[in-house]
Amino acid sequence: MQKYLLDNLPLSLQERNLLYANGQQVYDQVMKDGGFVKVFCQRELPAYLKEDDWVSFYQSKVIVYEYKSMVDGSCIGKPYYYNYSEMLKIYEEKQLSWLKHQISILTIDPKALEMINVFFNFEALKQNHGNQTIDIRVQQPGYDSFLPCKINQQLEGMKIMDYVDYLNDPSKFIKKEGLSVDQRLFAVNVNMQGWDKEINHLKQFLPKCLRPQGENDGLSYLRQEIDGVNIPQIYIKTDGVWTGGHQENLSVNAININHGPADCIWITVDNENVQKLRQKVLELYDTDIFKNEGLWFKEPEFFLKNGIPFRYTLQKKGDVVILGAGCLHWVRSLGQTINTAWNQVALDDMTLEAMSERHKLNKEINYRTVIPYKNLMLDLYIHEKSLSQMTIERIQLELQNFFDQENRKLHLIDPPSSQLIECCKEVQLCSKCEHEIFLYFYHDDEEYLCLDCVQNKSNHKSLPISMKYRYHCFYFLLQAQPTNCNQEFCCPYTGKTKCSIQQELKPAQFKYKAQPKLNSMLHGTDKMKKKKFDRMDYEIDAKTTVQNDKQKTRGRKQSIDKSQPTIKRNRNY
């Protein structure tokens, strides 16, 4: 190591002295502990790196020898770890206004975690929900590429109890199902709809500002419950399974708890550097990280060689990962573990602007999110007086643009009649393109259609078009920010909001007759609707799948369940 550095890099006198003194010993210890990226990014630096400015020397020079290549160690970043004093203040907060970092770690007290894990351990899940059927991905560990991986078909019909048995004896299950010895099963998108006992128990031990459907969470204004967004989902993992690179739905905030026992590795790119990464990947691989969300996983060496800042996080048992808006991330499990995850929306300028930018990007690349952005912005515009004037004006302009676009489309259809649907406050999805319906739509007993899809019908000029809100009411709403709630627009919401009349309104019911329920997907991965095969090593080209299924929802979230009414929950705050 000493000879390599002396022969290939310019070293100062101080660096030469460090190298001669204990350079080989420090390097050997770093490699024994997992490499510099892992050692540097842990909560506390080891004593052998704290002395004599070894971190700076290793980061700028020795790391070149570790990778046997010219790499930029200054690209390495670590998460923000909250100390005990900060954590005490966080438990008193009612909103995410304190969140200033793209990825941060809050560690749950061991005794509190023990109480939480009464329900969140393998045996408890098997005993309480063992018969629930779950989504299973068959994965090949060690994937390292921006090109979309070839996803093995999904193993269908597996229950929670079966997966726990697989964890207890993988070899027996591998033989039974005809899997190869290096394949892994990943239990994804385990929905917690109806798990009121577990959700309320989880809330009891978390700060109010982190709870799903909590106070001052922008997602409290959602008009229905969406799995993995405002209702938590569970991921049950074994060694080597991974979640591909993605931003959260609409770039919102994310909360993720590792219940243990094993650790998880998170690699993230701050929102401000995501476009730089996107352009570099397009240049080198001719592939778009957004169009292939969830289908790729990349190790740190690429970022070191290309000078792209990234962060490396080891999420240990009891760690809560909190993501800032727009944080690009991908995760690998180092063993058997359980994670729970959900979304939030911090009501600040940065988060709402990131959501707006992601909404524009989704339209550009023809991606659909499960979060109804237009309706959510309407409700925030009506109710959230604490938003900055700049944000209010931006939302107002967006709503005006949405309103104008809808009316231009309506003019093209030129319907002979229109009808008003009173109290039609639920968010509808188009039966054809599955995009959010905002203002005008056509519906019958079989389908709901947005105006774009209405135009594709041969008899569109004779179809009656319905409108969700009256034209003049919406027009006057946009002229100035409203000062009071209005029964024309307000409705029952899923969380605690600032709406003063939501309890007086009749809860909205879903009207999705004969509409297919959208597939639950893992970060853009299409759910493979295939039965069990004798062997599970048959592969499907996920890139082709994405092309054939562009309108499917992105992200690890399950879509709005269009076949069931919204479930009324008892909330324990």
SULSUL-V431075 format. One record per residue. N is the residue number from 1. SS is DSSP state (helix for helix, strand for strand, loop for the rest). PHI is phi in degrees with one decimal (NA if undefined). PSI is psi in radians with two decimals (999 if undefined). Layout:
# SULSUL-V431075
n:ss:phi:psi
N:SS:PHI:PSI
N:SS:PHI:PSI
This chain:
# SULSUL-V431075
n:ss:phi:psi
1:loop:NA:-0.79
2:helix:-60.0:-0.79
3:helix:-63.1:-0.72
4:helix:-60.2:-0.81
5:helix:-68.4:-0.72
6:helix:-65.5:-0.59
7:helix:-82.9:-0.44
8:helix:-116.2:-0.27
9:loop:-130.0:2.53
10:loop:-75.4:2.18
11:loop:-119.3:2.42
12:loop:-75.3:2.96
13:helix:-61.8:-0.72
14:helix:-63.4:-0.70
15:helix:-68.0:-0.65
16:helix:-63.9:-0.70
17:helix:-64.5:-0.72
18:helix:-62.4:-0.73
19:helix:-63.3:-0.77
20:helix:-72.1:-0.59
21:helix:-66.8:-1.06
22:helix:-149.6:0.52
23:helix:-59.6:-0.82
24:helix:-66.2:-0.66
25:helix:-65.8:-0.74
26:helix:-66.1:-0.77
27:helix:-60.5:-0.79
28:helix:-61.3:-0.66
29:helix:-70.7:-0.69
30:helix:-60.8:-0.79
31:helix:-66.3:-0.63
32:helix:-63.7:-0.58
33:loop:-87.9:0.08
34:loop:113.0:0.08
35:loop:99.1:2.82
36:helix:-65.3:-0.68
37:helix:-57.6:-0.85
38:helix:-66.5:-0.74
39:helix:-67.6:-0.77
40:helix:-66.8:-0.59
41:loop:-90.6:0.00
42:loop:-73.6:2.92
43:loop:-56.9:-0.81
44:loop:-121.8:2.30
45:loop:-68.3:2.49
46:loop:-67.8:2.72
47:helix:-59.3:-0.62
48:helix:-68.9:-0.25
49:helix:-100.1:-0.21
50:helix:-77.9:-0.42
51:helix:-87.6:2.60
52:helix:57.3:0.54
53:helix:57.4:0.65
54:helix:-67.1:-0.56
55:helix:-59.8:-0.83
56:helix:-62.6:-0.74
57:helix:-65.9:-0.78
58:helix:-65.7:-0.76
59:helix:-64.3:-0.59
60:helix:-95.5:-0.48
61:helix:-127.7:-0.95
62:helix:-64.5:-0.56
63:helix:-61.2:-0.45
64:helix:-62.0:-0.68
65:helix:-72.3:-0.63
66:helix:-58.5:-0.71
67:helix:-97.9:-0.03
68:loop:51.7:0.67
69:loop:-161.9:2.77
70:loop:-75.0:1.83
71:loop:-122.6:2.79
72:loop:-107.9:1.70
73:helix:-67.2:-0.29
74:helix:-70.9:-0.20
75:helix:-73.8:-0.29
76:strand:-77.2:2.25
77:strand:-128.0:2.83
78:loop:-122.8:2.84
79:loop:-71.2:2.92
80:strand:-91.4:2.17
81:strand:-100.4:2.09
82:loop:-75.4:2.33
83:loop:-84.6:3.08
84:helix:-63.6:-0.66
85:helix:-65.0:-0.76
86:helix:-66.0:-0.68
87:helix:-64.5:-0.62
88:helix:-63.6:-0.70
89:helix:-67.9:-0.66
90:helix:-61.6:-0.66
91:loop:-66.9:-0.27
92:loop:-95.0:-0.21
93:loop:-78.8:2.65
94:loop:-114.4:0.08
95:loop:-151.4:3.00
96:helix:-90.1:0.44
97:helix:-62.5:-0.40
98:helix:-78.5:-0.22
99:loop:-75.5:1.92
100:loop:-118.7:0.03
101:loop:-122.2:2.68
102:loop:-73.9:-0.56
103:strand:-145.5:2.24
104:strand:-139.5:2.79
105:strand:-121.5:2.19
106:strand:-116.1:2.17
107:strand:-98.0:2.17
108:loop:-73.9:2.43
109:loop:-55.8:2.36
110:helix:-53.5:-0.69
111:helix:-69.5:-0.67
112:helix:-66.0:-0.69
113:helix:-62.9:-0.67
114:helix:-60.7:-0.69
115:helix:-68.3:-0.76
116:helix:-59.7:-0.75
117:loop:-75.5:0.06
118:loop:-57.2:-0.63
119:loop:-102.2:-0.29
120:loop:-113.0:1.12
121:loop:-139.3:2.88
122:helix:-59.6:-0.79
123:helix:-68.7:-0.66
124:helix:-65.5:-0.73
125:helix:-63.4:-0.70
126:helix:-66.1:-0.72
127:helix:-72.5:-0.75
128:helix:-87.0:-0.50
129:helix:-139.3:0.49
130:loop:-60.1:-0.48
131:loop:-87.4:-0.04
132:loop:-74.5:2.24
133:strand:-77.7:2.40
134:loop:-129.8:2.86
135:strand:-82.5:2.33
136:strand:-124.8:2.29
137:strand:-107.5:2.33
138:strand:-93.5:2.02
139:strand:-120.5:2.74
140:strand:-106.5:1.89
141:loop:-61.9:2.77
142:loop:86.4:0.17
143:loop:-66.0:2.36
144:loop:-146.8:1.43
145:strand:-165.1:2.63
146:loop:-83.6:-0.31
147:loop:-68.6:2.49
148:loop:-61.2:2.22
149:loop:-72.3:2.78
150:strand:-86.3:1.87
151:strand:-81.5:2.22
152:strand:-64.1:2.68
153:loop:-58.5:2.75
154:strand:-78.7:2.48
155:loop:-90.6:1.94
156:loop:-95.2:2.79
157:loop:80.2:0.14
158:loop:-83.2:2.45
159:strand:-105.2:2.87
160:helix:-56.9:-0.74
161:helix:-62.6:-0.62
162:helix:-67.3:-0.69
163:helix:-68.4:-0.69
164:helix:-63.6:-0.67
165:helix:-63.7:-0.66
166:helix:-61.5:-0.74
167:helix:-63.0:-0.63
168:helix:-72.6:-0.53
169:loop:-148.9:1.33
170:helix:-60.0:-0.66
171:helix:-62.3:-0.68
172:helix:-64.3:-0.73
173:helix:-72.2:-0.69
174:helix:-58.8:-0.75
175:helix:-66.8:-0.74
176:helix:-62.8:-0.73
177:helix:-93.2:-0.07
178:loop:74.1:0.52
179:loop:-82.2:2.77
180:loop:-80.7:2.72
181:loop:-65.5:-0.39
182:loop:-95.2:0.05
183:strand:-86.3:2.66
184:strand:-129.0:2.63
185:strand:-105.4:2.33
186:strand:-122.0:2.06
187:strand:-86.6:1.87
188:strand:-112.9:2.77
189:strand:52.5:0.72
190:strand:-73.0:1.87
191:strand:-75.3:2.49
192:loop:-111.1:0.40
193:loop:-60.0:2.19
194:loop:86.9:-0.06
195:loop:-86.1:0.97
196:helix:-60.6:-0.67
197:helix:-61.5:-0.80
198:helix:-70.0:-0.72
199:helix:-65.6:-0.79
200:helix:-64.8:-0.65
201:helix:-64.2:-0.72
202:helix:-61.1:-0.76
203:helix:-63.2:-0.57
204:helix:-60.4:-0.49
205:loop:-108.6:0.10
206:loop:-108.9:2.68
207:loop:-58.6:2.57
208:helix:-56.7:-0.60
209:helix:-71.8:-0.21
210:helix:-106.4:-0.12
211:loop:-71.6:2.50
212:loop:-63.6:2.40
213:loop:59.3:0.58
214:loop:-85.0:-3.10
215:loop:-69.4:2.58
216:loop:59.0:0.45
217:loop:-102.1:2.13
218:helix:-57.6:-0.49
219:helix:-72.8:-0.13
220:helix:-62.7:-0.37
221:helix:-85.7:0.05
222:loop:-64.3:2.54
223:loop:-96.3:0.03
224:loop:-154.5:2.88
225:loop:-87.7:2.34
226:loop:-124.5:2.13
227:strand:-58.5:2.31
228:loop:81.2:-0.16
229:loop:-104.2:-1.31
230:loop:-104.9:0.03
231:strand:-120.2:2.21
232:loop:-61.2:2.70
233:strand:-124.0:2.80
234:strand:-114.6:2.52
235:strand:-121.5:2.18
236:strand:-109.2:2.15
237:strand:-123.7:2.71
238:loop:-126.5:3.04
239:loop:-57.8:2.20
240:loop:95.1:-0.24
241:loop:-71.4:2.65
242:strand:-141.6:2.66
243:strand:-107.6:2.20
244:strand:-71.3:2.88
245:strand:-63.6:2.32
246:strand:-168.0:2.80
247:loop:-94.9:2.76
248:loop:-66.2:2.87
249:helix:-50.7:2.18
250:helix:55.7:0.40
251:helix:62.8:0.46
252:loop:-76.6:3.08
253:strand:-74.1:2.73
254:strand:-135.2:2.52
255:strand:-119.6:2.29
256:strand:-140.9:2.14
257:strand:-107.6:2.29
258:strand:-96.4:1.92
259:strand:-82.8:-0.13
260:strand:85.8:-3.13
261:strand:-84.7:-0.39
262:loop:-86.2:2.98
263:loop:-93.5:2.83
264:strand:-127.4:2.51
265:strand:-101.0:2.25
266:strand:-112.8:2.30
267:strand:-117.1:2.24
268:strand:-135.2:2.72
269:strand:-126.3:2.23
270:loop:-60.5:2.62
271:helix:-54.1:-0.64
272:helix:-69.2:-0.30
273:helix:-107.3:0.01
274:helix:-65.8:-0.74
275:helix:-65.6:-0.58
276:helix:-63.2:-0.74
277:helix:-65.1:-0.76
278:helix:-58.5:-0.78
279:helix:-66.3:-0.70
280:helix:-64.9:-0.72
281:helix:-67.6:-0.69
282:helix:-60.1:-0.72
283:helix:-67.1:-0.74
284:helix:-88.4:-0.59
285:helix:-119.9:-0.11
286:loop:54.7:0.76
287:loop:-140.9:2.61
288:loop:-103.5:2.09
289:loop:-64.5:-0.39
290:loop:-82.4:-0.71
291:loop:-68.5:-0.40
292:loop:-111.8:0.55
293:loop:-56.5:2.35
294:loop:85.0:-0.08
295:loop:-106.8:0.06
296:loop:-133.8:2.75
297:strand:-147.3:2.29
298:loop:-132.4:2.32
299:loop:-81.4:2.88
300:loop:-61.6:-0.42
301:helix:-57.2:-0.66
302:helix:-58.6:-0.74
303:helix:-71.7:-0.64
304:helix:-65.4:-0.70
305:helix:-74.4:-0.46
306:helix:-107.5:0.10
307:loop:66.1:0.59
308:loop:-104.8:2.06
309:loop:-60.1:2.39
310:strand:-145.2:2.91
311:strand:-125.1:2.54
312:strand:-123.2:2.20
313:strand:-131.0:2.29
314:strand:-100.6:1.87
315:strand:-88.9:1.88
316:loop:-90.6:2.98
317:loop:-55.4:2.24
318:loop:91.4:-0.09
319:strand:-84.8:2.35
320:strand:-103.7:2.02
321:strand:-86.2:2.24
322:strand:-119.3:2.08
323:strand:-99.9:2.40
324:loop:-77.2:2.94
325:loop:-61.8:2.28
326:loop:81.5:0.08
327:loop:-68.0:2.12
328:strand:-83.0:2.31
329:strand:-151.0:2.70
330:strand:-148.2:2.63
331:strand:-136.0:2.43
332:strand:-127.2:2.43
333:strand:-91.4:2.44
334:loop:-98.9:0.15
335:loop:172.5:-2.89
336:loop:-77.0:2.21
337:strand:-160.5:2.92
338:strand:-125.1:2.29
339:strand:-123.2:2.46
340:strand:-113.8:2.55
341:strand:-149.8:2.58
342:strand:-158.6:3.06
343:strand:-109.3:2.82
344:strand:-143.4:2.90
345:loop:-127.9:1.93
346:loop:-72.8:2.28
347:loop:-85.6:1.19
348:loop:-133.4:2.91
349:helix:-59.9:-0.76
350:helix:-63.4:-0.79
351:helix:-66.1:-0.82
352:helix:-68.2:-0.56
353:helix:-70.0:-0.68
354:helix:-63.5:-0.66
355:helix:-64.1:-0.73
356:helix:-62.5:-0.78
357:helix:-64.1:-0.69
358:helix:-69.5:-0.61
359:helix:-61.9:-0.72
360:helix:-64.7:-0.72
361:helix:-63.9:-0.74
362:helix:-57.8:-0.69
363:helix:-67.3:-0.68
364:helix:-63.7:-0.72
365:loop:-101.8:0.15
366:loop:62.3:0.79
367:loop:-107.3:2.53
368:strand:-116.7:2.39
369:loop:-102.9:2.76
370:loop:-81.4:-0.18
371:loop:-90.6:2.10
372:loop:-74.1:1.62
373:helix:-63.3:-0.81
374:helix:-62.7:-0.82
375:helix:-65.9:-0.64
376:helix:-65.7:-0.75
377:helix:-64.0:-0.63
378:helix:-60.4:-0.80
379:helix:-69.5:-0.62
380:helix:-67.0:-0.69
381:helix:-61.3:-0.66
382:helix:-74.5:-0.69
383:helix:-106.5:-0.56
384:loop:-91.1:1.60
385:loop:-76.5:-0.23
386:loop:-80.6:-0.18
387:loop:-64.6:2.63
388:loop:-66.5:2.73
389:helix:-61.9:-0.61
390:helix:-62.8:-0.77
391:helix:-68.6:-0.70
392:helix:-60.4:-0.76
393:helix:-67.2:-0.63
394:helix:-66.8:-0.76
395:helix:-63.8:-0.71
396:helix:-59.7:-0.75
397:helix:-66.0:-0.71
398:helix:-61.0:-0.82
399:helix:-61.8:-0.67
400:helix:-62.6:-0.72
401:helix:-65.4:-0.74
402:helix:-61.5:-0.74
403:helix:-63.2:-0.80
404:helix:-65.6:-0.71
405:helix:-61.9:-0.74
406:helix:-63.4:-0.72
407:helix:-71.3:-0.57
408:helix:-65.5:-0.72
409:helix:-65.5:-0.70
410:helix:-62.6:-0.66
411:helix:-64.1:-0.62
412:helix:-67.6:-0.59
413:helix:-77.2:-0.65
414:loop:52.5:1.08
415:loop:-70.1:2.53
416:loop:-69.7:-0.36
417:loop:-150.9:2.77
418:strand:-139.4:2.68
419:strand:-133.3:2.62
420:strand:-97.4:2.23
421:loop:-98.0:1.86
422:loop:-70.0:2.42
423:loop:56.8:0.51
424:loop:-87.1:1.26
425:loop:-94.6:-0.24
426:loop:-69.5:2.73
427:loop:-85.2:2.11
428:loop:-95.0:2.64
429:strand:-115.6:2.47
430:loop:-64.8:2.34
431:loop:-66.2:-0.45
432:loop:-91.8:-1.07
433:loop:-93.4:-0.20
434:loop:64.0:0.37
435:loop:-87.0:2.79
436:strand:-65.6:2.32
437:loop:-91.3:2.24
438:loop:-106.8:-0.91
439:loop:-129.1:-1.02
440:strand:-108.5:2.58
441:strand:-164.6:2.85
442:strand:-113.1:2.48
443:strand:-148.5:2.65
444:loop:-141.5:-2.83
445:loop:-69.3:-0.27
446:loop:-104.7:-0.51
447:loop:-158.3:2.78
448:strand:-115.1:2.35
449:strand:-127.9:2.37
450:loop:-75.2:2.97
451:helix:-66.1:-0.55
452:helix:-62.2:-0.75
453:helix:-77.6:-0.47
454:helix:-61.4:-0.71
455:loop:-63.1:-0.36
456:loop:-83.8:-0.13
457:loop:-85.3:2.42
458:loop:-62.6:-0.53
459:loop:-104.4:0.51
460:helix:-62.4:-0.48
461:helix:-75.3:-0.21
462:helix:-105.3:0.07
463:loop:-86.7:2.39
464:loop:-74.2:2.26
465:strand:-102.6:2.26
466:strand:-95.9:2.73
467:strand:-129.2:2.46
468:loop:-75.4:-0.67
469:loop:-128.6:2.64
470:loop:-68.6:2.45
471:helix:-53.7:-0.92
472:helix:-69.3:-0.57
473:helix:-62.7:-0.77
474:helix:-68.2:-0.68
475:helix:-60.8:-0.83
476:helix:-69.4:-0.55
477:helix:-59.8:-0.65
478:helix:-79.5:-0.20
479:helix:-75.0:-0.45
480:loop:-159.7:2.66
481:loop:-63.5:2.26
482:loop:-65.9:2.62
483:loop:-100.7:-0.30
484:loop:-135.4:2.78
485:loop:-67.9:2.72
486:loop:-139.1:2.28
487:loop:-67.1:-0.28
488:loop:-65.9:-0.57
489:loop:-116.3:-0.61
490:loop:-73.3:2.73
491:loop:-155.6:3.07
492:loop:-67.1:2.31
493:loop:-110.5:2.92
494:loop:-81.7:-0.38
495:loop:-126.8:-2.95
496:loop:-79.5:2.10
497:loop:-126.6:-3.13
498:loop:-96.9:0.22
499:loop:-72.2:2.25
500:loop:-89.7:-0.17
501:loop:-125.2:0.10
502:helix:-62.3:-0.51
503:helix:-74.7:-0.31
504:helix:-84.0:-0.23
505:loop:-92.7:2.64
506:loop:-72.0:2.25
507:loop:-57.0:2.39
508:loop:-70.9:2.48
509:loop:-113.1:2.56
510:loop:-72.3:2.56
511:loop:-130.3:0.88
512:loop:-100.6:1.04
513:loop:-67.2:2.29
514:loop:65.3:0.22
515:loop:-90.3:2.37
516:loop:-69.9:2.51
517:loop:-76.4:2.32
518:loop:-67.6:2.65
519:loop:-72.4:2.57
520:strand:-82.4:2.34
521:loop:-136.5:2.70
522:strand:-100.4:1.67
523:loop:49.7:0.98
524:loop:88.9:-0.12
525:strand:-79.8:2.17
526:loop:-67.4:2.35
527:loop:-69.6:2.07
528:loop:-79.1:1.90
529:loop:-83.5:1.28
530:loop:-133.6:2.54
531:loop:-79.3:3.01
532:loop:-62.8:2.45
533:loop:-106.6:2.85
534:loop:-62.0:-0.64
535:loop:-122.8:2.60
536:loop:-106.8:0.28
537:loop:-94.5:0.11
538:loop:-70.6:2.29
539:strand:-115.1:2.64
540:strand:-119.2:2.31
541:strand:-70.5:1.89
542:helix:-68.4:-0.45
543:helix:-65.3:-0.73
544:helix:-64.0:-0.69
545:helix:-59.3:-0.75
546:helix:-63.9:-0.72
547:helix:-63.3:-0.63
548:helix:-80.9:-0.15
549:loop:-138.1:0.75
550:loop:-60.7:-0.50
551:loop:-85.1:-0.05
552:loop:-69.3:2.75
553:strand:-69.1:2.50
554:loop:-90.2:2.93
555:loop:90.2:2.99
556:loop:-80.4:-0.06
557:loop:-81.2:2.60
558:strand:-86.0:2.51
559:loop:-66.5:2.91
560:loop:-56.1:2.28
561:loop:-78.0:1.89
562:loop:-88.4:0.00
563:loop:-102.9:-0.12
564:loop:-126.0:2.61
565:loop:-70.8:2.74
566:loop:-60.7:2.38
567:loop:-88.2:2.23
568:loop:-80.9:2.21
569:loop:-110.6:2.58
570:loop:-87.4:2.12
571:loop:-103.5:2.36
572:loop:-114.6:1.77
573:loop:-104.9:999
